[in-house]
Amino acid sequence: MSGEDLSSTSRTNWTALEAMDDDGIDYSDIPPLTEEFFEKATLRIPATQAQQLVQIEPDVLKWFQAQDGEYKILINSILRQYIESHRQVNTQPHNNSLQAD
């Protein structure tokens, strides 16, 4: 994409487009999605997003969602507290050698 593409003004009538309901959309030039299409389809997630995916077990997610407030913020806050508590532990001097009684 060239710089000219980014600076050109859109000729789309956004007001009319936003006012349009789904029935007003012309799909005639788009082929239908068949079972065969989905059998061959591959999910591709951009690398920057893929690095941020975390698999959370359904029961754990359900518990967080049942809490007051935004569950994603709560999960992030708890993870941050965990990191901070372990930073404090890891910065303490420790002795890895075994000591006899």
All heavy atoms as an XYZ file, in Angstrom:
814
protein
N       0.847     -1.171      0.000
C       0.000      0.000      0.000
C       0.890      1.231      0.000
O       1.792      1.357      0.800
C      -0.898     -0.035      1.239
C      -1.924      1.065      1.262
S      -3.028      0.946      2.688
C      -4.202     -0.215      2.100
N       0.621      2.119     -0.876
C       1.453      3.322     -0.978
C       0.918      4.419     -0.066
O      -0.204      4.350      0.422
C       1.469      3.815     -2.426
O       0.209      4.328     -2.784
N       1.732      5.447      0.127
C       1.322      6.592      0.936
C       0.120      7.294      0.341
O      -0.696      7.868      1.056
N       0.002      7.249     -0.989
C      -1.145      7.873     -1.646
C      -2.445      7.195     -1.237
O      -3.475      7.843     -1.081
C      -0.983      7.808     -3.158
C       0.140      8.678     -3.689
C       0.336      8.507     -5.185
O      -0.566      7.954     -5.841
O       1.385      8.922     -5.677
N      -2.406      5.869     -1.063
C      -3.609      5.141     -0.666
C      -4.087      5.580      0.714
O      -5.276      5.625      0.981
C      -3.348      3.635     -0.648
C      -3.106      3.078     -2.037
O      -3.583      3.696     -3.001
O      -2.442      2.036     -2.152
N      -3.155      5.878      1.600
C      -3.508      6.250      2.962
C      -4.046      7.669      3.059
O      -4.820      7.981      3.955
C      -2.291      6.091      3.884
C      -1.772      4.673      4.049
C      -0.503      4.674      4.876
C      -2.828      3.787      4.687
N      -3.637      8.534      2.148
C      -4.043      9.924      2.246
C      -5.285     10.247      1.420
O      -5.829     11.333      1.535
C      -2.893     10.841      1.819
O      -2.583     10.597      0.454
N      -5.744      9.303      0.594
C      -6.907      9.587     -0.240
C      -8.176      9.566      0.612
O      -8.268      8.853      1.603
C      -7.013      8.595     -1.388
O      -7.252      7.302     -0.877
N      -9.140     10.361      0.218
C     -10.399     10.465      0.941
C     -11.350      9.380      0.461
O     -11.502      9.162     -0.741
C     -11.034     11.852      0.702
O     -10.100     12.837      1.093
C     -12.310     12.015      1.469
N     -12.004      8.730      1.388
C     -12.961      7.693      1.037
C     -14.201      8.326      0.412
O     -14.681      9.352      0.866
C     -13.362      6.927      2.298
O     -14.430      6.054      2.023
N     -14.702      7.685     -0.624
C     -15.930      8.164     -1.249
C     -17.144      7.392     -0.725
O     -18.246      7.525     -1.231
C     -15.824      8.030     -2.765
C     -14.766      8.954     -3.351
C     -14.744      8.844     -4.850
N     -14.542      7.446     -5.240
C     -13.687      7.027     -6.153
N     -12.958      7.886     -6.803
N     -13.555      5.753     -6.431
N     -16.936      6.586      0.300
C     -18.028      5.803      0.874
C     -18.983      6.723      1.627
O     -18.557      7.583      2.395
C     -17.470      4.740      1.846
O     -16.561      3.911      1.134
C     -18.579      3.901      2.451
N     -20.249      6.520      1.445
C     -21.264      7.262      2.175
C     -21.493      6.510      3.496
O     -22.340      5.625      3.597
C     -22.558      7.353      1.362
C     -23.623      8.166      2.067
O     -23.549      8.404      3.268
N     -24.627      8.579      1.308
N     -20.694      6.827      4.494
C     -20.721      6.109      5.765
C     -22.061      6.240      6.475
O     -22.526      5.292      7.110
C     -19.579      6.569      6.665
C     -18.244      6.176      6.113
C     -17.321      7.007      5.558
C     -17.702      4.860      6.015
N     -16.230      6.289      5.115
C     -16.433      4.966      5.388
C     -18.166      3.603      6.381
C     -15.633      3.861      5.129
C     -17.358      2.494      6.123
C     -16.104      2.631      5.510
N     -22.709      7.392      6.374
C     -24.010      7.593      7.018
C     -25.036      6.623      6.444
O     -25.771      5.969      7.193
C     -24.487      9.048      6.835
O     -23.470      9.920      7.332
C     -25.779      9.301      7.577
N     -25.068      6.516      5.119
C     -26.007      5.597      4.477
C     -25.661      4.155      4.817
O     -26.558      3.330      5.057
C     -25.998      5.807      2.969
N     -24.385      3.835      4.862
C     -23.949      2.472      5.170
C     -24.339      2.081      6.595
O     -24.838      0.985      6.837
C     -22.431      2.342      4.978
C     -21.850      0.953      5.151
C     -22.406     -0.003      4.104
C     -20.339      1.004      5.078
N     -24.118      2.971      7.536
C     -24.459      2.682      8.932
C     -25.962      2.563      9.131
O     -26.419      1.837     10.022
C     -23.870      3.758      9.840
C     -22.355      3.663      9.937
C     -21.727      4.843     10.690
O     -22.453      5.778     11.077
O     -20.506      4.804     10.877
N     -26.745      3.269      8.325
C     -28.201      3.213      8.438
C     -28.779      1.950      7.806
O     -29.914      1.574      8.085
C     -28.817      4.451      7.785
N     -28.002      1.269      6.983
C     -28.471      0.084      6.262
C     -28.593     -1.102      7.209
O     -27.724     -1.327      8.056
C     -27.466     -0.239      5.149
C     -27.876     -1.375      4.250
S     -26.594     -1.772      3.032
C     -26.547     -0.267      2.095
N     -29.688     -1.863      7.085
C     -29.802     -3.084      7.872
C     -29.224     -4.247      7.065
O     -28.905     -4.109      5.889
C     -31.255     -3.348      8.290
C     -32.190     -3.554      7.113
O     -31.727     -3.500      5.964
O     -33.386     -3.776      7.345
N     -29.077     -5.388      7.691
C     -28.441     -6.538      7.035
C     -29.168     -6.970      5.765
O     -28.559     -7.472      4.823
C     -28.335     -7.718      7.999
C     -27.310     -7.477      9.083
O     -26.534     -6.509      8.967
O     -27.276     -8.254     10.060
N     -30.492     -6.802      5.726
C     -31.256     -7.211      4.548
C     -30.914     -6.366      3.323
O     -31.135     -6.792      2.189
C     -32.763     -7.111      4.830
C     -33.207     -8.108      5.889
O     -32.538     -9.156      6.033
O     -34.205     -7.834      6.581
N     -30.365     -5.176      3.527
C     -30.028     -4.292      2.422
C     -28.670     -4.565      1.804
O     -28.285     -3.922      0.833
N     -27.923     -5.525      2.351
C     -26.586     -5.828      1.841
C     -26.683     -6.806      0.680
O     -27.358     -7.834      0.767
C     -25.688     -6.407      2.958
C     -25.569     -5.408      4.095
C     -24.318     -6.780      2.409
C     -24.860     -5.945      5.325
N     -26.016     -6.491     -0.408
C     -26.009     -7.328     -1.607
C     -24.853     -8.321     -1.513
O     -23.695     -7.954     -1.597
C     -25.859     -6.464     -2.853
C     -25.789     -7.285     -4.125
O     -26.108     -8.499     -4.084
O     -25.416     -6.717     -5.165
N     -25.188     -9.596     -1.313
C     -24.174    -10.648     -1.202
C     -24.036    -11.441     -2.504
O     -23.367    -12.475     -2.523
C     -24.551    -11.631     -0.081
C     -24.535    -11.029      1.292
C     -25.725    -10.698      1.944
C     -23.340    -10.811      1.961
C     -25.714    -10.166      3.216
C     -23.320    -10.274      3.238
C     -24.515     -9.956      3.860
O     -24.502     -9.425      5.120
N     -24.632    -10.988     -3.579
C     -24.697    -11.774     -4.815
C     -23.321    -12.093     -5.404
O     -23.176    -13.085     -6.117
C     -25.559    -11.058     -5.858
O     -24.972     -9.817     -6.214
N     -22.308    -11.276     -5.125
C     -20.986    -11.540     -5.694
C     -20.092    -12.350     -4.753
O     -18.925    -12.575     -5.033
C     -20.304    -10.227     -6.082
C     -20.076     -9.309     -4.894
O     -20.762     -9.490     -3.856
O     -19.220     -8.417     -4.984
N     -20.650    -12.816     -3.639
C     -19.878    -13.603     -2.673
C     -20.398    -15.039     -2.716
O     -21.580    -15.279     -2.487
C     -20.030    -13.036     -1.247
C     -19.582    -11.578     -1.210
C     -19.244    -13.884     -0.249
C     -19.883    -10.890      0.116
N     -19.535    -16.016     -3.003
C     -20.009    -17.406     -3.049
C     -20.399    -17.877     -1.644
O     -19.836    -17.425     -0.641
C     -18.797    -18.185     -3.570
C     -17.624    -17.327     -3.294
C     -18.110    -15.908     -3.285
N     -21.372    -18.787     -1.561
C     -21.787    -19.298     -0.250
C     -20.657    -20.109      0.389
O     -19.848    -20.726     -0.300
C     -22.990    -20.177     -0.571
C     -22.857    -20.514     -2.018
C     -22.108    -19.399     -2.662
N     -20.607    -20.091      1.709
C     -19.603    -20.864      2.433
C     -20.173    -22.258      2.679
O     -21.161    -22.430      3.374
C     -19.251    -20.176      3.754
C     -18.654    -18.780      3.610
C     -18.377    -18.171      4.982
C     -17.385    -18.805      2.787
N     -19.502    -23.247      2.107
C     -19.969    -24.630      2.184
C     -19.218    -25.391      3.265
O     -18.212    -24.922      3.802
C     -19.746    -25.324      0.834
O     -18.335    -25.341      0.566
C     -20.473    -24.603     -0.300
N     -19.689    -26.595      3.544
C     -18.991    -27.466      4.497
C     -17.568    -27.751      4.006
O     -16.634    -27.806      4.786
C     -19.760    -28.784      4.683
C     -21.052    -28.638      5.442
C     -20.828    -28.215      6.884
O     -19.855    -28.670      7.513
O     -21.643    -27.404      7.373
N     -17.410    -27.924      2.704
C     -16.100    -28.182      2.116
C     -15.139    -27.027      2.403
O     -13.969    -27.233      2.715
C     -16.225    -28.396      0.608
C     -14.906    -28.705     -0.056
C     -15.038    -28.857     -1.567
O     -16.122    -28.614     -2.115
O     -14.017    -29.204     -2.181
N     -15.657    -25.790      2.305
C     -14.824    -24.622      2.609
C     -14.287    -24.706      4.039
O     -13.105    -24.520      4.288
C     -15.632    -23.327      2.427
C     -14.931    -22.113      2.975
C     -13.987    -21.440      2.222
C     -15.202    -21.666      4.259
C     -13.326    -20.324      2.735
C     -14.553    -20.556      4.780
C     -13.607    -19.887      4.012
N     -15.187    -25.000      5.003
C     -14.773    -25.025      6.401
C     -13.866    -26.213      6.715
O     -13.025    -26.129      7.609
C     -15.995    -25.001      7.321
C     -16.655    -23.648      7.359
C     -17.841    -23.416      6.689
C     -16.058    -22.596      8.038
C     -18.431    -22.166      6.715
C     -16.646    -21.343      8.066
C     -17.834    -21.126      7.399
N     -14.013    -27.319      5.980
C     -13.120    -28.462      6.164
C     -11.693    -28.117      5.762
O     -10.732    -28.587      6.368
C     -13.619    -29.662      5.363
C     -14.866    -30.292      5.942
C     -15.457    -31.363      5.030
O     -14.826    -31.717      4.011
O     -16.564    -31.835      5.339
N     -11.549    -27.282      4.742
C     -10.224    -26.903      4.249
C      -9.683    -25.637      4.903
O      -8.500    -25.329      4.768
C     -10.278    -26.686      2.734
C     -10.577    -27.944      1.947
C     -10.631    -27.643      0.472
C     -10.932    -28.892     -0.340
N     -10.991    -28.595     -1.777
N     -10.537    -24.888      5.578
C     -10.139    -23.592      6.146
C      -9.111    -23.771      7.265
O      -9.112    -24.769      7.981
C     -11.361    -22.861      6.684
N      -8.239    -22.798      7.384
C      -7.227    -22.779      8.433
C      -7.342    -21.465      9.191
O      -7.398    -20.401      8.586
C      -5.812    -22.867      7.825
O      -5.726    -24.045      7.032
C      -4.751    -22.908      8.903
N      -7.401    -21.559     10.510
C      -7.439    -20.363     11.340
C      -6.036    -19.794     11.424
O      -5.094    -20.492     11.791
C      -7.958    -20.683     12.742
C      -7.939    -19.536     13.740
C      -8.851    -18.404     13.280
C      -8.345    -20.030     15.113
N      -5.888    -18.546     11.069
C      -4.591    -17.878     11.131
C      -4.713    -16.682     12.049
O      -5.520    -15.802     11.804
C      -4.130    -17.453      9.752
C      -3.889    -18.653      8.858
C      -3.387    -18.243      7.512
N      -3.325    -19.413      6.675
C      -2.232    -19.803      6.067
N      -1.133    -19.122      6.174
N      -2.252    -20.875      5.318
N      -3.913    -16.684     13.090
C      -3.921    -15.598     14.066
C      -2.608    -14.839     13.911
O      -1.542    -15.457     13.914
C      -4.051    -16.156     15.499
C      -5.347    -16.958     15.628
C      -3.998    -15.038     16.524
C      -5.471    -17.718     16.925
N      -2.664    -13.510     13.774
C      -1.420    -12.739     13.671
C      -0.499    -13.041     14.853
O      -0.959    -13.245     15.981
C      -1.899    -11.288     13.709
C      -3.322    -11.345     13.263
C      -3.850    -12.673     13.723
N       0.796    -13.095     14.593
C       1.778    -13.483     15.611
C       1.658    -12.645     16.877
O       1.776    -13.171     17.986
C       3.184    -13.386     15.037
N       1.416    -11.343     16.742
C       1.327    -10.502     17.940
C       0.133    -10.887     18.796
O       0.211    -10.828     20.014
C       1.220     -9.008     17.566
O       0.113     -8.836     16.678
C       2.486     -8.513     16.903
N      -0.960    -11.311     18.196
C      -2.116    -11.750     18.965
C      -1.914    -13.156     19.508
O      -2.330    -13.459     20.624
C      -3.378    -11.701     18.118
C      -3.831    -10.308     17.780
C      -5.070    -10.315     16.907
O      -5.634    -11.355     16.592
N      -5.490     -9.128     16.503
N      -1.288    -14.020     18.731
C      -1.075    -15.401     19.160
C      -0.221    -15.466     20.413
O      -0.410    -16.339     21.252
C      -0.435    -16.207     18.036
N       0.714    -14.548     20.565
C       1.567    -14.543     21.748
C       0.785    -14.192     22.999
O       1.225    -14.452     24.102
C       2.708    -13.547     21.568
C       3.682    -13.944     20.496
C       4.682    -12.848     20.184
O       4.619    -11.760     20.710
N       5.616    -13.144     19.308
N      -0.379    -13.591     22.849
C      -1.149    -13.169     23.999
C      -2.297    -14.126     24.334
O      -3.078    -13.848     25.233
C      -1.697    -11.764     23.760
C      -0.591    -10.735     23.649
C      -1.129     -9.344     23.404
O      -2.301     -9.085     23.570
N      -0.261     -8.446     23.018
N      -2.398    -15.231     23.622
C      -3.453    -16.191     23.903
C      -3.090    -17.013     25.132
O      -1.975    -17.486     25.276
C      -3.663    -17.129     22.716
C      -4.238    -16.494     21.463
C      -4.338    -17.546     20.354
C      -5.596    -15.894     21.725
N      -4.063    -17.179     26.010
C      -3.879    -18.001     27.202
C      -5.072    -18.934     27.289
O      -6.214    -18.491     27.181
C      -3.810    -17.129     28.481
C      -3.742    -17.988     29.719
C      -2.651    -16.171     28.420
N      -4.811    -20.205     27.476
C      -5.912    -21.149     27.606
C      -6.334    -21.201     29.071
O      -5.537    -21.532     29.941
C      -5.492    -22.536     27.130
C      -6.633    -23.507     27.110
C      -6.243    -24.818     26.468
O      -5.120    -25.002     26.020
N      -7.177    -25.737     26.431
N      -7.570    -20.833     29.314
C      -8.116    -20.840     30.674
C      -9.198    -21.907     30.724
O     -10.088    -21.941     29.866
C      -8.698    -19.455     31.034
C      -7.595    -18.404     30.978
C      -9.341    -19.487     32.411
C      -8.075    -16.990     31.191
N      -9.124    -22.760     31.717
C     -10.107    -23.832     31.837
C     -11.495    -23.241     32.052
O     -11.643    -22.196     32.696
C      -9.718    -24.760     32.978
C      -8.409    -25.492     32.702
C      -7.945    -26.356     33.862
O      -8.693    -26.535     34.842
O      -6.812    -26.855     33.777
N     -12.519    -23.870     31.480
C     -13.874    -23.305     31.518
C     -14.377    -22.965     32.914
O     -14.993    -21.918     33.123
C     -14.735    -24.394     30.880
C     -13.804    -25.155     30.006
C     -12.469    -25.103     30.698
N     -14.112    -23.830     33.904
C     -14.610    -23.549     35.253
C     -13.903    -22.344     35.877
O     -14.521    -21.553     36.594
C     -14.486    -24.782     36.153
C     -13.054    -25.262     36.317
O     -12.297    -25.235     35.328
O     -12.680    -25.665     37.440
N     -12.621    -22.176     35.569
C     -11.869    -21.025     36.083
C     -12.406    -19.743     35.447
O     -12.670    -18.756     36.143
C     -10.358    -21.177     35.812
C      -9.591    -19.926     36.193
C      -9.812    -22.400     36.537
N     -12.605    -19.759     34.144
C     -13.138    -18.598     33.444
C     -14.523    -18.247     33.966
O     -14.837    -17.074     34.203
C     -13.182    -18.854     31.942
C     -13.682    -17.701     31.087
C     -12.799    -16.466     31.260
C     -13.731    -18.110     29.625
N     -15.350    -19.255     34.175
C     -16.710    -19.034     34.676
C     -16.674    -18.349     36.044
O     -17.465    -17.447     36.317
C     -17.449    -20.373     34.764
C     -18.922    -20.259     34.951
C     -19.545    -21.647     34.867
C     -21.012    -21.535     34.568
N     -21.634    -22.835     34.363
N     -15.742    -18.762     36.918
C     -15.629    -18.145     38.234
C     -15.272    -16.665     38.105
O     -15.878    -15.816     38.750
C     -14.569    -18.867     39.077
C     -14.495    -18.328     40.470
C     -15.217    -18.732     41.549
C     -13.656    -17.256     40.927
N     -14.879    -17.978     42.638
C     -13.926    -17.064     42.296
C     -12.712    -16.447     40.326
C     -13.273    -16.103     43.059
C     -12.070    -15.484     41.078
C     -12.354    -15.320     42.433
N     -14.271    -16.356     37.278
C     -13.872    -14.958     37.092
C     -15.019    -14.134     36.507
O     -15.246    -13.003     36.916
C     -12.634    -14.856     36.197
C     -11.350    -15.049     36.950
C     -10.684    -16.260     36.911
C     -10.799    -14.023     37.693
C      -9.500    -16.445     37.607
C      -9.616    -14.182     38.391
C      -8.968    -15.398     38.352
N     -15.743    -14.688     35.557
C     -16.850    -13.960     34.939
C     -17.976    -13.704     35.931
O     -18.715    -12.730     35.796
C     -17.385    -14.726     33.722
C     -16.414    -14.714     32.566
C     -16.838    -15.614     31.423
O     -17.486    -16.640     31.626
N     -16.455    -15.255     30.209
N     -18.102    -14.550     36.949
C     -19.158    -14.391     37.952
C     -18.819    -13.315     38.989
O     -19.688    -12.906     39.759
C     -19.410    -15.726     38.654
N     -17.584    -12.849     39.021
C     -17.172    -11.826     39.976
C     -17.650    -10.457     39.498
O     -17.920    -10.252     38.327
C     -15.645    -11.822     40.142
C     -15.053    -13.170     40.478
C     -15.742    -13.850     41.649
O     -15.852    -13.292     42.724
N     -16.226    -15.060     41.417
N     -17.737     -9.534     40.429
C     -18.131     -8.168     40.070
C     -17.038     -7.526     39.230
O     -15.853     -7.741     39.450
C     -18.359     -7.325     41.332
C     -19.608     -7.765     42.080
O     -20.506     -8.328     41.438
O     -19.679     -7.519     43.295
N     -17.426     -6.717     38.275
C     -16.461     -5.974     37.470
C     -16.042     -6.726     36.229
O     -16.596     -7.766     35.876
N     -15.037     -6.187     35.576
C     -14.525     -6.769     34.339
C     -13.605     -7.951     34.670
O     -12.570     -7.775     35.311
C     -13.756     -5.711     33.547
C     -14.618     -4.586     33.026
C     -15.516     -5.032     31.890
O     -15.118     -5.935     31.120
O     -16.622     -4.479     31.795
N     -13.969     -9.133     34.203
C     -13.202    -10.324     34.563
C     -11.791    -10.305     33.976
O     -10.856    -10.803     34.599
C     -13.944    -11.609     34.185
C     -13.980    -11.917     32.708
C     -13.028    -12.755     32.143
C     -14.967    -11.384     31.886
C     -13.063    -13.049     30.794
C     -15.005    -11.681     30.540
C     -14.049    -12.508     29.998
O     -14.078    -12.803     28.661
N     -11.593     -9.709     32.794
C     -10.254     -9.665     32.204
C      -9.328     -8.774     33.030
O      -8.149     -9.094     33.211
C     -10.323     -9.167     30.763
C     -11.019    -10.138     29.833
C     -11.123     -9.561     28.438
C     -11.901    -10.486     27.530
N     -12.057     -9.921     26.188
N      -9.867     -7.684     33.530
C      -9.078     -6.789     34.390
C      -8.723     -7.506     35.683
O      -7.604     -7.405     36.188
C      -9.845     -5.477     34.656
C      -9.998     -4.697     33.356
C      -9.150     -4.634     35.728
C     -10.923     -3.490     33.455
N      -9.674     -8.260     36.235
C      -9.430     -9.008     37.469
C      -8.344    -10.065     37.264
O      -7.434    -10.195     38.091
C     -10.730     -9.666     37.941
C     -10.638    -10.512     39.203
C     -10.153     -9.671     40.389
C     -11.999    -11.137     39.515
N      -8.417    -10.803     36.170
C      -7.395    -11.819     35.882
C      -6.029    -11.162     35.765
O      -5.045    -11.636     36.339
C      -7.742    -12.599     34.596
C      -8.982    -13.463     34.819
C      -6.559    -13.448     34.130
C      -9.534    -14.098     33.557
N      -5.942    -10.057     35.031
C      -4.675     -9.348     34.869
C      -4.146     -8.860     36.218
O      -2.953     -8.956     36.510
C      -4.839     -8.183     33.894
C      -3.512     -7.612     33.477
O      -2.659     -8.340     32.987
N      -3.343     -6.327     33.682
N      -5.036     -8.335     37.053
C      -4.633     -7.834     38.371
C      -4.073     -8.955     39.246
O      -3.043     -8.787     39.913
C      -5.844     -7.189     39.052
O      -5.552     -6.838     40.368
N      -4.717    -10.090     39.222
C      -4.251    -11.235     40.018
C      -2.906    -11.737     39.504
O      -2.000    -12.038     40.298
C      -5.314    -12.348     40.029
C      -6.507    -11.878     40.863
C      -4.744    -13.659     40.555
C      -7.708    -12.765     40.791
N      -2.742    -11.801     38.203
C      -1.457    -12.220     37.639
C      -0.355    -11.231     38.003
O       0.767    -11.625     38.333
C      -1.559    -12.375     36.125
C      -2.399    -13.556     35.640
C      -2.596    -13.478     34.134
C      -1.774    -14.883     36.044
N      -0.674     -9.942     37.969
C       0.312     -8.917     38.331
C       0.719     -9.061     39.804
O       1.888     -8.969     40.153
C      -0.233     -7.520     38.067
C       0.805     -6.444     38.340
C       0.442     -5.108     37.775
N       0.144     -5.123     36.345
C       1.068     -5.216     35.391
N       2.343     -5.293     35.701
N       0.725     -5.222     34.122
N      -0.252     -9.286     40.690
C       0.052     -9.488     42.114
C       0.954    -10.709     42.306
O       1.880    -10.688     43.112
C      -1.236     -9.655     42.918
C      -2.036     -8.391     43.048
C      -3.368     -8.624     43.739
O      -3.638     -9.700     44.264
N      -4.213     -7.601     43.718
N       0.690    -11.754     41.555
C       1.505    -12.960     41.624
C       2.943    -12.653     41.221
O       3.898    -13.053     41.896
C       0.905    -14.046     40.721
C       1.679    -15.339     40.733
C       1.442    -16.291     41.716
C       2.648    -15.604     39.772
C       2.152    -17.480     41.739
C       3.366    -16.788     39.780
C       3.115    -17.722     40.768
O       3.820    -18.895     40.792
N       3.103    -11.924     40.118
C       4.446    -11.554     39.649
C       5.171    -10.730     40.704
O       6.332    -10.997     41.030
C       4.367    -10.771     38.321
C       3.915    -11.695     37.193
C       5.706    -10.125     37.977
C       3.531    -10.952     35.926
N       4.483     -9.730     41.239
C       5.107     -8.855     42.239
C       5.512     -9.645     43.484
O       6.588     -9.428     44.031
C       4.166     -7.701     42.615
C       3.927     -6.715     41.496
C       5.203     -6.055     40.983
O       6.098     -5.765     41.795
O       5.296     -5.849     39.759
N       4.688    -10.552     43.938
C       5.027    -11.333     45.131
C       6.225    -12.236     44.874
O       7.042    -12.464     45.758
C       3.834    -12.158     45.601
O       3.555    -13.202     44.699
N       6.351    -12.735     43.657
C       7.487    -13.586     43.339
C       8.750    -12.781     43.049
O       9.848    -13.287     43.236
C       7.142    -14.520     42.176
C       6.333    -15.681     42.629
N       4.996    -15.563     42.946
C       6.670    -16.961     42.856
C       4.552    -16.735     43.349
N       5.538    -17.594     43.302
N       8.606    -11.558     42.618
C       9.785    -10.699     42.469
C      10.413    -10.454     43.819
O      11.618    -10.472     43.968
C       9.405     -9.356     41.836
C       9.295     -9.398     40.357
C       9.117     -8.012     39.795
N       8.869     -8.084     38.369
C       8.126     -7.246     37.701
N       7.547     -6.241     38.312
N       7.954     -7.388     36.411
N       9.586    -10.213     44.813
C      10.089     -9.975     46.170
C      10.789    -11.217     46.701
O      11.843    -11.135     47.292
C       8.953     -9.561     47.091
C       8.368     -8.213     46.739
C       7.081     -7.908     47.483
O       6.607     -8.716     48.263
N       6.517     -6.738     47.213
N      10.203    -12.379     46.458
C      10.797    -13.635     46.915
C      12.105    -13.887     46.182
O      13.113    -14.253     46.772
C       9.820    -14.813     46.699
C      10.512    -16.145     46.923
C       8.616    -14.672     47.596
N      12.123    -13.662     44.878
C      13.301    -13.953     44.067
C      14.440    -12.972     44.296
O      15.581    -13.269     43.975
C      12.935    -13.993     42.582
C      12.066    -15.196     42.246
O      12.079    -16.198     42.950
N      11.297    -15.087     41.197
N      14.163    -11.791     44.838
C      15.232    -10.836     45.094
C      15.877    -11.070     46.455
O      16.905    -10.486     46.751
C      14.719     -9.379     45.020
O      13.666     -9.211     45.965
C      14.247     -9.049     43.624
N      15.273    -11.929     47.272
C      15.866    -12.267     48.573
C      17.061    -13.184     48.359
O      17.019    -14.077     47.535
C      14.842    -13.005     49.462
C      13.576    -12.231     49.733
C      13.816    -11.016     50.604
O      14.657    -11.044     51.479
N      13.095     -9.951     50.340
N      18.162    -12.928     49.065
C      19.297    -13.840     48.920
C      18.914    -15.231     49.444
O      18.195    -15.352     50.426
C      20.399    -13.198     49.793
C      19.706    -12.191     50.632
C      18.397    -11.863     50.004
N      19.354    -16.240     48.728
C      19.044    -17.599     49.180
C      20.277    -18.471     49.017
O      21.160    -18.200     48.229
C      17.858    -18.176     48.417
C      18.056    -18.222     46.926
N      17.847    -17.132     46.127
C      18.428    -19.230     46.114
C      18.098    -17.467     44.872
N      18.462    -18.731     44.840
N      20.301    -19.508     49.802
C      21.427    -20.428     49.813
C      20.965    -21.734     49.203
O      20.084    -22.385     49.723
C      21.892    -20.619     51.269
C      23.165    -21.429     51.338
O      23.578    -22.036     50.350
N      23.774    -21.456     52.501
N      21.567    -22.116     48.080
C      21.183    -23.341     47.402
C      21.882    -24.578     47.946
O      21.544    -25.676     47.597
C      21.475    -23.237     45.892
C      20.517    -22.301     45.208
O      19.405    -22.091     45.693
N      20.933    -21.733     44.100
N      22.861    -24.372     48.823
C      23.593    -25.536     49.332
C      22.813    -26.185     50.476
O      22.061    -25.547     51.174
C      24.991    -25.128     49.826
O      24.845    -24.230     50.906
N      22.996    -27.472     50.614
C      22.358    -28.203     51.700
C      23.172    -28.027     52.963
O      24.404    -28.083     52.949
C      22.238    -29.690     51.355
C      21.370    -30.025     50.141
C      21.452    -31.510     49.845
C      19.930    -29.625     50.419
N      22.498    -27.821     54.070
C      23.196    -27.656     55.347
C      22.876    -28.849     56.239
O      21.738    -29.267     56.331
C      22.762    -26.368     56.039
C      23.148    -25.134     55.261
C      22.682    -23.876     55.978
O      22.014    -23.939     56.991
N      23.043    -22.736     55.419
N      23.883    -29.368     56.890
C      23.695    -30.485     57.805
C      23.199    -29.960     59.136
O      23.573    -28.873     59.561
C      24.994    -31.248     57.998
N      22.362    -30.727     59.820
C      21.860    -30.333     61.145
C      22.879    -30.552     62.206
O      23.644    -31.375     62.303
C      20.576    -31.091     61.502
C      19.415    -30.619     60.657
O      19.216    -29.399     60.521
O      18.684    -31.491     60.151
